[in-house]
Amino acid sequence: MRRCVSLFGVMVAVFFLTCSVTPPESVVTFSPERPTADDVLKVVYTPGKNSPLQDADSVAAEVMMYSGEAPPQPVLEEYPMKKSGRKWTVSFPLKGKNVKAMVFQFTDGKKVDSREEGGWDIMVYTPAGEPERGAYAALAQSFANAYFMNRKRDLDTALVLIRKELERYPDNVEAIRLYISYKQFKYGKDQKMMARIEAEVDSLLNAYPENLEILRMACSFYRGRDKKRLAELVEQIRQRDPQSWFVLREEWMDILDLRNADRRVKRALDFLKGVENDKYRKQFAEWLVNNLIVEKNWRAALEFVKSCPDVELNARVRLVDWLLDENVMLLDVAEMAKELVGKFRSGEGAKKPVYMPLRYWKRFQELQFARALNAYGYASFKLGRLEEAEKALREAYQVSKGAVESISYHYLEVLKALGKTDELLEVAETLIQQDRFNEDIVNLYRETYRRRFGNTDYVDSLLAASREKAVQDRRQEIERKFIEDAKPAPDFTLNDLDGNPVSLKDLRGKIVIVDFWATWCGPCRASFPYLQKFWEQHKDDPDVMVLAINCWESEEGQKRLEKVKNFLKENGYTFPVLIDALDKVVDAYGVEGIPTKFFIGPDGKIYFKDVGFSGKYMLEEMNIELEIIRSRVKVSD
């Protein structure tokens, strides 16, 4: 009997020990807890039961390092970690890194643990244990712009941290500059607040008349507000630093405003010769390429790219992509794309931005290489060079891993032209099985299969099976996105297009889909046909409401209202639209990019957040999210 009790005691001890070492949420510890700039920092990461890295075979720490200085561009470093039991550990020196604050997240190369868009952060301290000068400002930068870290933008927290910095170091000019910049971004459409900020800016100019950083901050503030004041400030900077970004930018904008494209190109080439900073030259060159693309100035864009060595590979790929889509200047497209392919093969091209994770950069470069191959191959195809086309498009398809539907379709087209029916059928079948197809691919597959076998029964069954599997996979993925510890949605009252106020609190009891958008936003425009279909399916459902909230428009007042109305009318959209005139609601929801949709349950809490346009399955995904909320969220009477 005593042995049984003893065994039971051991089992209980093991149970509680197991629970204690596997908490629900991940845990990160730092040693020392208040590191100095000369310390070696030890980081211990323990994945929780809810972590996507709970069963990872390898883990790396991604560390975004903020210096708290101008320009506020952080540096991302990646450190492979070693495993011991459930813990992952890494140590690295801080000496020589010029870092004042760090934000951590962890990855296995695919999945990321960032503590629900928060990450883990730590500041650098003096030997006396006080935050270093610039530490609070550096941490504030992480909340204002996290770059590729999964940290939710939070300007309120950023402003609190900047105030803490200025309490300790009131003469920190960079912190002052950031403070004004963040307030301007937060209150940009609040005229009363902007008037107060303007007074602060003028006061700072009087207090620091010789400080270039304050002058640059003032330039940023007055751009778009007061042309005369801006010109005065730019002239002050020009006298002391003629190669300043602000001085060069204003001159460059004058060039972009020239109506004649040929004069624009000539002036640009002459101007860039005098720009000493390589980064600035490349940025300006890319602006002009994009400017000419938008205007469809094909010849001028091509002339500029051929004449300007500062146009980087990515901008050149964009140009050949555009010319190919427009079906113009195909000989030039083939020639330039072939040259680009050679540069990618030799490893030439843009350098990885210091703030971008290597995993993102590698995949981005792979896709750019695939696009260059596609441009060369498809231009060759249209020029009748079938063998060259097949070779290039086959490689483009392989490099892209079938993930770019237009490349896959071009490859199928050339296989059809060469009579390689068996290979065409095999590739198309693979694409459908992997759920990487569009309507063009399906139609070509169906047509080819009918010619070979006299019917499309197998195609139809394959499509049905693929769609069913895709639905199941998406449902599982969407189930994982369900926010278990849902928080109440920020309340708001906004006017609809007829000036009638609509309050979220008045919709309690309904499932409300709030979609933030703007007329200039390409992904928003691409998503709207699906949002319209969703609205048509559910507009008569008393338990569902859609609110498309227009935000971040440059126009104001009646001009903005007419622009939104015309956009909706031209496209036949009938879902309800509200105007966030001061952009206060979009800020309250912490939106960093649009479109962003929030699914608010009948209890007023947010259960799903969808960022960006998810593609052809958006309607289906929205209905799955709606169904999940219906089944999992119950409101007591």
N, C-alpha and C positions, 0 to 999 in steps of 0.2 A: 504493500500500500504506500509505503514511504517513497518507493521508487517511482510510482505513478504520479504522486504529487510533485516530486522533484522534476520529472519529465514535463509535467504540465507547466511548472514554473519556468523551465527553460523555454518552452514553446511561447509562453506569454512574453518572456524577455526578448526572444527573437522577433516576435511580432512588433513590439513597441520599438525595438531597435531599428527594424526595417522601416517603420513609419517615420522615425526620426531622421533617417539619412536620406529619405526620399520625400522632401516637402513638395507640395503642389506647384509652387513657383520656384524658378531658378534663383540661385544665390550666388553673388559675386562678392569676394572679399579682397581688400588691398592691404599690402604690407610694404612699407609703413602706411598707416592710415592718413598721415599728413606728410606726404613725400616732399622733399626739397629737390631743387634742380640738380643736385649732385648725387641723388639716391639711385639705387637699383630698385625698381618697382616690381613686386611679386603680385601676380594676379591669379586667383583661384576661382574657377567657375564650376559650379555644381548644377547640372541640369535638373529641373524639377519634373514632376510627373506630367505637367502640362507643356513641357518644352518640346519643340519639334526636333531637338537634338538629343533627346533622351537616349536613343539607341545608336547614336552616331559612331562611326568607326574612326573618324578623325575630326578634329575641331581646330579652328584657327580663331584667334582674337583679332578683330578689326578695330583699330584704334584711330579715331579722328583727333588730331592734335591741333589745338587752337593756341595761337601765340598772343592774342589780344592786341596785336599791332596792325597797322595799315600796310598793305591792303588786307582785309580780313579773310584771307584765303587759307583754309586749314590744309593740313597734310595728313593723308591716311597711310598708316603703316599696318602691316599684317604679320602676325606672329603665330607660327604653328605651336600648338600646345601639347603637352605630354599628359597621358592618362595614368591615374593611380586610383584604383577602385572606381568610384563614381565621379571623382574630381578630375578636372583638367587644369593644368598649371603651366604658367610661363613667367619668366622674369626678363626684364630688359632695362638698360640704363637710360636715365633721363638726361644725363649730362650731354651738352652740345646740341640738344634738340630744339631749344628755344620754345619750349612749350609751357603754357600757363594753366591750361585745363584740357582734360581728355574725356571723350565719350567712347564707351565700349559697346560692341555687340559681338556675337559669336556665330560662326557659320561652319558648315561642313562642305561648303562649295556650292550648295544648292539652297538648302533651308537656312533660315536665320532666326536666332533667338535675340530679340531686342526688347524683351519685357514690355510687350504690347505698345510699341512705338515710343518707348521711353528711353531705353538703353540705360547704361550705368555710367555715372560720371564722377570725376574726382579732380580737385584743383591742386595746384602746386603751391607750397608754403615756404615761408622764410625759415631759417634755422630756429627762430624764436617761436615758430608755430602759428604765425599770422599769414593770411593769404598774401601771396606776392602781388606786387603792383601789376595790374592788368589781369589778375586771375579771375575776378568776378566778371570783368568785361569779356574775357575769353569764353567763359561759360555762357554768358548772355548770347554770344554769337551762335552757340550751338542750338539755342532755342529759336533764334531768328532765321537761321539757315543751316540745316543739318546736312546738306548735300546728299550723299548716298547712304547716310545712316538713317535707320528707321526711327528717328526722333520727331515727334509731332511738333509742328511750329506752335510756339506759345509766346506771343509778343508781350503779354502781361508779365510773365515770368522774366523775360529778357529785360524789361524795363526795371523790374524790382532789383535784379542783379546789378544793372548799371548804376542804379541809385546807391547800392551798397558799395560799389567801386568808388563812386565819387564822394561818399562819406569818408572813406579812408584816404583816398588820393584825389582831392578836389582839383588838382592841376593836371590830371591825366587827360590830355587833349583828345586822344583817340577815343576814350570813353565818352567824352562830351560829344564828339562827332557821331558816335554810334547812338547816343541817347536821342539826339535830334533826329537822326535818320529813322530810328524805330518809331518815334512818335509821329513823324510825318507819314510813315507807311500805315500806321494804325489809324490815324485821324485824318487821312488825306481828303475826305469829302465832308468833313465837319468844319465849316467855314469859321466858326467861333474859335475852335481849337487851333486851326491853322493860323489865325490872326495872332493868337498867343505865342505859337511856335515861331512865327515870323519876328515877333518882338524879341524872343530869346536869341534868334539867329543874329539880329542886328546888334544886340547887346554883346554877344560873343565876338562879333567883328570889331567892335569898339575896344573890347578887353584884350583881344589878341590880333592887332592889326597886321602883324608881320608873320603870323603863323599860316603856313601853306595848307595844313590840314583843315584849319577852320575855313579858309578861303574855298577849298575844294568842297567841304560840307555845304557851305553857303551856295556854291554853284549848283549842287544837286538839288538843294531846296528850291532855288528860284527858277530852275529849268521848267518851262511850261506854265510858270506863274507870272513872271515879269521879265520880258525880253531885254528891256533897257538895263535893269539891275544886273541881269546875268552877264550882259556884254561888259559892263563895268568891272565885274569880278573877274571875268576871263582875262580882261586886259591887265589887271593887277597881277594875275598869275603869269601871264605871258612875259611881262617885264622881268620876272625873276626866274621863270622856268619855261622857256619856249617849247620844250619837248614834253610838257605835262600832258597827261591824257585829256584833261578838260580843254586845253587850248587846241590840241590836235583834233579832238572830237568835233568842236564847233566848226573848224575849217572843213572837216570831212563832211559834215552835215550840209554845208553850203554846196559842196560838190554833188552830193546826192540830190539836191534840189534842182540841179540843172535839168532843163527839159529835154535837151538834145542828148541822146544816148552816146553818140560819137564824141561830143565835147566832154561828156561825163567821164568816159574811158580815158581820153587824152589827159584831162586834168588830174584824174586819179593816178595814172602812171607817173606823172611828173611829181605829184605830191608825195607819193610813197617813197620816192628816192630820197627824200629829205627826212623821213621818219627813222630815228635811230633805234627805237625799241622794236625788236623782232615780234614780240607778242602783239603790240599795237598794229604793226603792219599786217599781220595775218588776220587780226580781227577786222580791220578796215576792209581788207580785200574780200573777206567772206561777206561782209555787209553789201558790198557792191554786186557780187555775184547774185546774192539773194534778191537784191533790188532789181536787177535786170531780168531775173527769172520771173518775178511777179509781173513785170511789164511785158513779158514775152518778147524781149529784145534779143532774139536768138543770135544774130550775127555779132552784135556788140558784146554779148556775154562771152561768146567763143573767142573773139579777138582779145578781150581782156584776160581771159584765163590763159591763152597761149602766150601772151606778152608779159604776164605778171608771175614771177617765181614765188611770190608770197601766198598764192592761192594754194591751200593745203589739199591733200588728197580727198578728204571728206567732202569739201565744197566742189571739187572736180567731179566726184562720183554723183553728187546731187545734180550737177549740170547735165551729165550724159544721161542720167535717169530721166530728166525732164525732156531733153531733146528726143529721146527714144519714145516717150509717151506721146509727144507731139508729132512724131513720125516725120521729123524734119532733119536735114543735114546729116543723113545717115552715114555718108562716107567719113565725115568729120567725127561722128560718134564712134564708128568702128576704129578709126585711127587713135583717137584719144583714149578710148576704153582699153585698147590693146596696150597702150603705153602705161595706163594705170595698173593693169594686171601685172605687167613687168615690175612696177615699183612695189606692189604688194608682195610679190614673190621675193624680191631682194631685201625686204624688210624696211624699205623707206616709208616715210609718212609721218603723220602727226605723232607726237609723244603722248603717252598716257597722262592725263591731268593728275596732278599730285593728290587730289581729293577723291579720285575714283578707284574703287576696288578693282583688282586685277581681273577677277572673274567677269565683271561687267565689260571691261575694256577688251578682253580677248574675244568675247562673243560679238561685241560691236564691230571689231575689226574683221572678224570672220564674215559677218553679214555685209560689211562694206566691200570686202573682196568678192563675195558672191554677187553683189550688185554690179561690180565692174565687169566680172565675167559674163553676167547676164546681158549687160549693155553691148559688149563686144559680140557675144554669140547671137543675140536677137537682131542686132543691126546687120551682122553677116548673113543671117537667115533671110532678112528682107532684101538684101542685095544679091541673093541667089548663091551665096557661098555656103553650101549645105554642110560640107565636111568640117569646115572651120566652126560653123555654128553648132554642130552636134558636139564636138569636142569641148567647146567652151561652156555650152549649156549643161552638158553632163556634169562637168566639174562644179558649175554653179549650183546645180541641184544637190550634189553631194556635200559641198561646203555648207550650204544653208540647211542641210539635213531635212529638206522638204518642208521647212517652216515658212517659206515665203511662197504663197500660192501663185503669184504671177510668174516667178521663176520656174516653178514646177510646170505650169501650163505652157510656157514657152518651150520647155524641154519636150513636152508631149507633142507640141506642134511640129517640131523638127523631126521627131521620130515618125510622125505620120507622113511628113513630106518625103522621108527616105524609105517609106514602106516597111518600117520595122514594127509591124503590128504586134508581134508577141511581146516585145520589150515594152511597147506602149501600154498594153493591157496589164503587164506585170507591175509597172511603175504606178499606173492609175489605181490598181487594186490596193497596192501598199499605201498610197496616199489616203484612200477612203478608209482602210482599216485603222490608220493612225489619226483619223479625223482631221486631216490637213488638206482639205479640198474646198473649192468654190464651185459655183454653178457652171463655169466654163469647163472645168475639169470633168465634172459629172457628165455634161452634154457630150464632150469629146469621147469619153469612155463609153457612154451608152451607144453613140453612133458607131464607134469602131467595133464594139461587141456585137451589135446587131448585124453589121456587115459580115462578120466572121461566123456567127452562130445562128443568125436568123431570128433571134429573140433577145430580150433583155431581162429574162427571169432572174438570172444569177446576179446581175447588176442591182436589180431591185431588192433582192434578199440581202445582198451585201450592204447596201445603203441602210436598210432597215436595221440590220444588226449593228452597224457602226453607230447609227444614231441612238439606238437603245443603250449601247455601252457608254457612249458619250454622255447621255443623260444620267446614267448611274454614276459615272466618274465625277461629273459636275455636281451631282447631288451630294456625294460624299465630301467633295471639296467645299461646297457651300455649307454643309452641316458643320464643318470644322471652323468656318468663318463666323458662325453664330456667336454673338457676344453674350456669354453666360452671365457675367456680372454687369449687366446693362445699366447705364446711367441715364437719368432723365434728359430728354432733349431740351436744349435752351428754348425758352418760349419766345415768341415774336408776334408782332402785328405789322403786316405790310399791306400796301394797297395792290389790288389787282389792276388790270389794264383800263378798267372803267372808273378807277378811283375809289372802289369800295374796300374797306379794311377787312382783312382776313387774319384771324388769330389762331395760332396752333392750339391754344388751350380750349377753344371752342370745338375742336375736332377730337377731343378726348373720347375714346371708345372706338375710334376708327383706326385702321392701319394707314399711316400717312407716308407716302414716298416723297421726300424732299430732294429735288435735283437742282444743284447750283450750276449755272451755265452763263455764257455770253455769246453775242451774235458773231464775234470774231473768232471764236474757238472752234478749230477744225474738228477735234474729236467730239465736241458737243453736237455740232451739225451732223456728224456721221451717226451719232446715237439717236437722234430725234425721230427718225422713221420708226424705230423700235419702240421708243417711248410712246409715240402716237398709237401704235398698235396695242400696246399695253393699256393705254387709256380707253381705247375703243372697246377692249374686252371687259373693262371693269367700271366704266363710267356710270353704269346703272346699279352698281353694287353699293348699297348704303353703308357698307363697312370698310370701303376703300376710298382713299383720296390721293390724287397726285398734285403736287405743287412744284412747278418749275420756277425756281427763283433766279431771276436775271441779276447778275452782279458784274463788277469789274469792267463796266463800260466806260469809255472815255467821254462820251456825251452825257449831258445832264438835262434834267427837266423835260420840257415838252419835246425837245429834239430827240432825246433818248427814247421817250415813250413812242414817238412816231416810228423810229427806227425798229424797235422791237415789234410793234404792231405790223409794220410792212413785212418784216422777216417772217412772221408767223403766217400772215395772209398769203404771201408768195409761195409758201411751202405747204399750205393746207393743214397746219397744225392747230388743233382745237383744245389741247389739254390746258388746264388752268395755269396762268402765269402771274407771278408777283414780281414787283420791282423792289430790290434792295438798294434804294437810292443812295444811302450813305455807306453801304458795304459793311454795316454793323452786324448783320445776321451771319454773313459768310465768315466774318471774323469770329463770331461767337461759337460757330461750329468748327473752328480750327481748320478750315479748308485751305490746302496748300496748292492744289491744282484742280482744274475743272476739265470735264464734268466730274462731280462727286455726288453720289446719291446716298441718302440715309433712309433706312427703313425703320420707321417709328411705330412701335406696337400700340395696341389700344390702351395700354397703361401709361403711355407717354414716354417710354424709354427707347433708346436706340439699340436695335438688335443686329443690324447689318450696316456696313459702310463700304460702298463700292467706289473706287477711284479709277477714273479713266473710262474709255470705251472698250468693252470686252469683246466686241466683234459680233459675228453673225448669230451667236447664241444668246445675245443680251435679253431678248424677250423671254426665252425659255428660262434663263437664270432668274429673271425678276419674278416669274411665276413660281419658281421653286422657293425662292426666299419668302414670297407671300404665303405659300402653303405651309412652310416651316413655322412662320410666326403664328399662323392660325392654329396649328396643332400644338405648339409649345407654350404659347403665352395666353394664359387665362386670366380674365379680369373678374374679380369677385363683385357681386352686386352691392 
